[in-house]
């Protein structure tokens, strides 16, 4: 999603080209998901005839000050972007609308024409943004709930170190918390932690004074530089993690292996060789790896470092050892049935005796065939229902994370 540098680039562009100019035309999209709490007609009426006085930003939020309230306020969401006709404005890489698209774009949520003919538009391809009309944007959520701005209200070393001591959560999750420090999003947090050589899952309260000092230095440097170049990633230093983290593709950063984990609920890019857990977390991680190695069990590690070990198959009681030598095809079928949620009685699963006719792979009584068909239909229907739920879930989750800038 657009982060502090991208939103600041939009604010500066609007300040340069629109301040002091009168609004003569406004078109607001009929989209209540994005246009929050006001009808398009009322929104348009509140802006026409007003003069733009200033543009403001805090964190990842921006608002336009007019010669009288109310003021339009923008929460950029996943893909919000500002376009000024004939003016280049840096946009978040997944917000970009093609130059060949119609003007204003079909994704436009707020279109404004000024007295001198200049036109600008706020677009949102993903519809996670919020555009509001507020009398005093800083006095109400979300802006009133934000922590200090990473650019305009940087923390002092003592402020940051004292705050971290009280936070018993992962440092990546903390950096993403806009009530702690506003403006830092996923790519910025990854970049800051990479440059500071801090593991994303390292508990904030466990960081040493030296790590805290270095972290603050990296927060300020990444923020200041990205803003200085108007969030133009082509001008970011070539050694930045930013250039390697997109698409969750395996690779190397300056010769070191790049890896991806979940931290703070977000896809996180980091370099394990340079960003290592320290203190008790390092000891626990070493113990876990030793246990996995000694037991011969594989499995991944989730965001909290817990093992994701495969379940060992249970041998049903009362069966002869020869039952373990059944064909792999039968084992595969049993596995599929179990995973799909067939309502097979637990006693039968654990090896209760069955009538001979039921144990035969082919033939059998008509009643058994019908029961099998019924179970098959039930499993098929359940699979379709689960797939439908998965699609809905994935659609929602992808909107929030996967199609975001996540690595």
C-alpha positions in Angstrom: 0.0 0.0 0.0 1.1 3.6 -0.4 3.3 4.5 2.5 4.6 7.8 3.9 7.0 8.6 0.9 4.3 8.0 -1.7 1.6 10.0 0.2 4.1 12.8 0.9 4.9 12.9 -2.9 1.2 13.3 -3.7 0.8 16.0 -1.0 3.7 18.0 -2.3 2.6 17.8 -5.9 -0.9 19.1 -5.0 0.7 21.9 -2.9 2.8 23.0 -5.8 0.1 23.0 -8.4 -3.2 23.7 -6.7 -2.8 26.0 -3.7 -4.5 29.3 -4.2 -6.8 28.1 -7.0 -10.5 28.0 -7.0 -12.5 24.8 -7.5 -15.1 25.1 -10.3 -16.1 21.5 -10.8 -16.2 18.3 -8.8 -17.3 14.7 -9.7 -17.6 12.2 -6.8 -18.0 8.5 -7.5 -21.2 6.8 -6.4 -19.2 4.3 -4.3 -20.1 4.2 -0.6 -17.3 1.8 0.2 -14.7 4.5 -0.6 -16.8 7.7 -0.2 -17.4 7.4 3.5 -20.3 9.0 5.3 -21.5 11.5 2.7 -23.5 11.4 -0.5 -21.7 12.3 -3.8 -24.1 15.2 -4.3 -23.4 16.7 -0.9 -19.6 16.1 -1.3 -19.6 18.0 -4.6 -21.6 20.9 -3.2 -19.3 21.3 -0.3 -16.2 21.8 -2.6 -17.4 23.8 -5.6 -16.6 27.5 -5.2 -14.0 26.9 -2.5 -10.3 27.9 -2.8 -7.5 25.5 -1.9 -5.4 26.9 0.9 -3.0 24.1 1.8 -2.3 20.4 1.8 -1.5 18.3 4.8 -0.4 14.8 5.7 0.1 12.7 8.8 1.3 9.1 8.4 -0.4 7.6 5.4 -3.3 10.1 5.5 -3.7 13.4 3.6 -6.2 16.2 3.6 -6.8 19.3 1.6 -7.4 22.5 3.5 -10.0 24.9 1.8 -10.8 28.5 2.7 -13.6 27.1 4.9 -14.6 23.7 6.2 -15.4 20.9 5.6 -12.2 19.5 4.0 -11.7 16.4 1.8 -9.6 13.8 3.6 -7.9 10.8 2.0 -6.9 7.5 3.6 -5.0 5.8 0.7 -5.7 2.2 1.6 -4.1 -0.4 -0.6 -3.9 1.4 -3.9 -5.0 5.0 -3.5 -3.2 7.5 -5.7 -3.3 11.2 -6.8 -3.1 12.1 -10.5 -2.7 15.6 -11.8 -3.4 16.0 -15.5 -0.1 16.8 -17.3 2.0 16.5 -14.1 4.1 13.5 -13.1 3.4 12.4 -9.6 5.0 9.3 -8.0 2.5 6.6 -7.3 2.8 3.4 -5.3 3.8 0.7 -7.8 0.5 -1.2 -7.7 -1.6 1.9 -7.8 -0.6 3.0 -11.2 -3.3 3.7 -13.8 -2.0 3.5 -17.4 -1.4 6.7 -19.3 -3.5 5.4 -22.1 -6.6 5.0 -19.9 -9.4 7.5 -20.2 -9.4 10.8 -18.2 -10.6 10.9 -15.6 -9.9 7.3 -15.0 -12.7 4.8 -14.5 -11.1 4.3 -11.0 -11.5 7.9 -10.1 -13.3 8.5 -6.8 -12.9 12.3 -6.6 -12.3 14.5 -9.7 -11.6 18.2 -9.3 -11.3 20.9 -12.0 -9.7 24.3 -11.0 -10.4 27.8 -12.4 -7.2 27.8 -14.4 -8.1 24.5 -16.1 -5.9 22.2 -14.0 -7.5 18.9 -13.2 -6.6 16.3 -10.6 -8.2 13.0 -9.4 -7.9 10.6 -6.6 -8.2 7.1 -7.8 -8.4 3.7 -6.1 -8.3 0.5 -8.2 -8.8 -1.8 -5.2 -11.5 0.2 -3.3 -9.8 -0.1 0.1 -9.3 3.7 0.4 -11.5 6.0 2.3 -12.4 9.5 1.1 -14.2 11.6 3.8 -15.5 15.2 4.2 -14.4 16.4 7.7 -14.6 19.7 9.5 -11.4 19.0 11.4 -9.6 15.9 10.1 -7.0 15.9 12.9 -9.6 15.7 15.7 -11.3 12.5 14.5 -10.1 9.0 13.6 -8.1 7.8 11.9 -5.8 10.8 12.1 -6.5 11.5 15.8 -5.4 8.0 16.7 -2.0 8.1 14.9 1.3 8.2 16.7 4.1 10.7 15.8 4.8 11.1 12.1 8.0 9.4 11.1 9.0 12.4 9.0 7.8 15.5 10.7 7.8 14.3 14.3 10.7 11.9 14.6 11.3 10.3 17.9 14.4 11.0 20.0 16.7 8.2 20.9 15.5 8.2 24.5 11.8 8.3 23.4 12.3 5.3 21.1 14.4 3.2 23.5 12.0 3.8 26.4 9.0 3.0 24.3 10.6 -0.3 23.1 11.2 -1.5 26.6 7.5 -1.6 27.2 6.6 -3.4 24.0 6.7 -7.2 24.3 5.8 -7.8 20.7 7.9 -8.4 17.5 9.7 -5.3 16.2 8.2 -5.6 12.7 4.6 -5.7 14.1 5.4 -2.7 16.3 6.8 -0.7 13.3 3.5 -1.4 11.4 1.4 -0.1 14.3 0.4 3.4 13.2 -0.5 4.3 16.8 3.1 3.8 17.7 4.8 5.6 14.8 2.8 6.7 11.8 3.7 6.4 8.1 5.8 3.2 8.1 4.3 0.4 6.1 5.4 -3.0 4.9 8.2 -2.2 2.5 9.6 0.6 4.8 9.6 -1.7 7.8 11.4 -4.4 5.9 14.0 -1.9 4.6 14.6 -0.4 8.0 15.1 -3.7 9.7 17.3 -5.0 7.0 19.6 -1.9 7.2 19.5 -2.1 11.0 20.4 -5.8 10.9 17.5 -6.7 13.1 15.4 -9.9 12.8 11.7 -9.0 12.1 10.5 -11.3 14.9 12.9 -10.0 17.5 10.9 -8.9 20.5 11.0 -5.1 20.8 11.7 -5.0 24.5 14.7 -7.3 24.1 16.6 -4.8 21.8 19.8 -3.4 23.3 20.5 0.3 23.5 22.9 0.0 20.6 20.3 -1.8 18.5 17.7 0.8 19.4 20.0 3.7 18.4 20.8 2.0 15.1 17.1 1.3 14.5 16.3 5.0 14.9 19.1 6.0 12.6 17.8 3.6 9.9 14.2 4.8 10.3 15.2 8.4 9.8 17.6 7.6 6.9 15.1 5.5 4.9 12.3 7.9 5.5 14.3 11.0 4.6 15.9 9.6 1.5 12.6 8.1 0.1 10.9 11.5 0.6 13.9 13.4 -0.8 13.5 11.5 -4.2 9.7 11.8 -4.2 9.3 8.1 -3.6 10.8 7.4 -7.0 12.1 3.8 -6.4 14.4 4.0 -9.5 16.4 6.5 -7.5 16.7 4.4 -4.4 20.2 3.1 -3.6 20.9 -0.1 -5.5 21.8 -2.0 -2.4 18.4 -1.4 -0.8 16.3 -4.5 0.0 13.4 -2.8 -1.8 14.7 -3.8 -5.2 14.7 -7.5 -4.4 11.7 -8.1 -2.1 8.8 -8.1 -4.6 6.9 -11.2 -5.7 8.1 -13.4 -3.0 10.8 -14.7 -5.4 13.8 -16.5 -4.0 17.1 -14.7 -4.6 20.0 -12.9 -3.1 20.5 -9.4 -1.8 24.1 -8.2 -2.3 25.2 -11.9 -2.4 23.2 -13.0 0.7 20.1 -15.3 0.6 16.7 -13.6 0.7 14.0 -15.3 2.6 10.3 -14.7 3.4 8.3 -15.2 6.6 5.2 -13.9 8.3 5.7 -11.1 10.8 3.1 -8.8 12.2 0.6 -10.6 10.0 2.4 -9.5 6.8 4.7 -11.1 4.3 8.1 -10.1 5.3 11.4 -10.1 3.4 14.6 -10.5 5.3 18.2 -11.8 5.0 18.7 -14.6 7.6 22.5 -14.4 7.4 22.4 -10.7 8.5 19.2 -10.5 10.5 19.5 -13.0 13.3 17.5 -13.5 16.4 19.4 -12.7 19.6 19.2 -13.5 23.3 16.7 -16.0 24.6 14.9 -16.1 21.2 18.1 -17.2 19.5 18.6 -20.0 22.1 15.0 -21.2 21.7 15.3 -21.3 17.9 18.5 -23.3 18.2 16.8 -25.8 20.5 13.9 -26.2 18.1 16.2 -26.8 15.2 18.2 -29.4 17.2 15.0 -31.2 18.2 13.8 -31.3 14.5 17.2 -32.6 13.5 17.4 -35.3 16.2 13.9 -36.5 15.6 14.3 -36.5 11.8 11.1 -34.5 11.4 10.8 -31.8 8.8 8.4 -28.9 8.7 8.6 -25.2 8.4 8.6 -22.4 11.0 5.8 -19.9 11.2 6.0 -16.3 12.2 6.4 -17.1 15.9 9.0 -19.7 15.2 6.8 -22.7 16.0 7.3 -25.9 14.1 4.8 -27.0 11.5 5.5 -30.7 11.7 3.7 -33.3 9.6 1.3 -35.6 11.5 2.5 -39.2 11.9 -0.1 -41.7 10.6 -1.7 -43.7 13.4 -1.8 -47.5 13.2 -5.4 -48.7 13.9 -5.7 -51.0 16.9 -6.8 -54.6 16.3 -5.4 -54.8 12.8 -2.9 -57.3 11.7 0.5 -56.0 10.6 -0.2 -57.2 7.1 -2.8 -54.4 6.8 0.1 -51.9 6.5 1.1 -53.4 3.2 -2.0 -52.4 1.3 -1.5 -50.6 -1.9 -0.5 -46.9 -2.0 -3.6 -46.2 -4.0 -5.8 -47.2 -1.1 -3.8 -45.1 1.3 -4.1 -42.1 -1.0 -7.8 -42.5 -1.2 -8.2 -42.7 2.5 -6.1 -39.6 3.0 -8.3 -37.7 0.5 -11.5 -38.8 2.2 -10.2 -37.8 5.6 -9.0 -34.4 4.5 -12.3 -33.7 2.7 -14.2 -34.3 5.9 -16.1 -37.5 5.2 -18.2 -38.4 8.2 -16.7 -41.8 8.7 -17.5 -43.2 12.2 -14.4 -43.1 14.5 -14.7 -46.8 15.4 -14.5 -47.7 11.7 -11.5 -45.5 11.3 -9.7 -47.2 14.1 -10.2 -50.6 12.7 -13.5 -52.0 14.0 -14.4 -55.2 12.2 -16.3 -54.9 9.0 -18.5 -57.4 7.1 -16.4 -59.2 4.5 -18.5 -57.7 1.7 -17.6 -54.2 2.8 -13.8 -54.9 2.8 -13.7 -55.9 -0.8 -12.5 -53.3 -3.2 -14.9 -54.3 -5.9 -18.4 -55.8 -6.0 -20.3 -56.1 -2.7 -23.9 -55.7 -1.8 -26.1 -53.1 -3.3 -26.6 -51.5 0.0 -22.8 -50.9 0.4 -22.5 -49.5 -3.1 -25.3 -47.1 -2.4 -23.7 -46.0 0.9 -20.4 -45.4 -0.9 -22.2 -43.3 -3.5 -23.9 -41.3 -0.8 -20.7 -40.7 1.0 -19.0 -39.7 -2.3 -21.8 -37.2 -3.1 -21.6 -35.8 0.5 -17.8 -35.4 0.2 -18.1 -33.8 -3.2 -20.7 -31.3 -2.0 -18.7 -30.5 1.1 -15.6 -29.9 -1.1 -17.5 -27.5 -3.3 -18.8 -25.6 -0.2 -15.2 -25.4 1.2 -13.8 -24.3 -2.1 -16.4 -21.6 -2.3 -15.5 -20.4 1.2 -11.8 -20.5 0.4 -12.4 -18.4 -2.7 -14.2 -15.8 -0.6 -11.6 -15.9 2.0 -8.7 -15.6 -0.5 -10.4 -12.7 -2.2 -10.6 -10.8 1.0 -7.1 -11.8 2.2 -5.4 -11.1 -1.1 -7.0 -7.6 -1.1 -5.2 -6.9 2.2 -2.0 -8.6 1.7 -0.9 -10.8 -1.2 -1.7 -8.2 -3.9 -0.3 -5.5 -1.8 3.3 -4.8 -2.3 4.1 -7.9 -0.3 7.3 -9.3 -1.5 
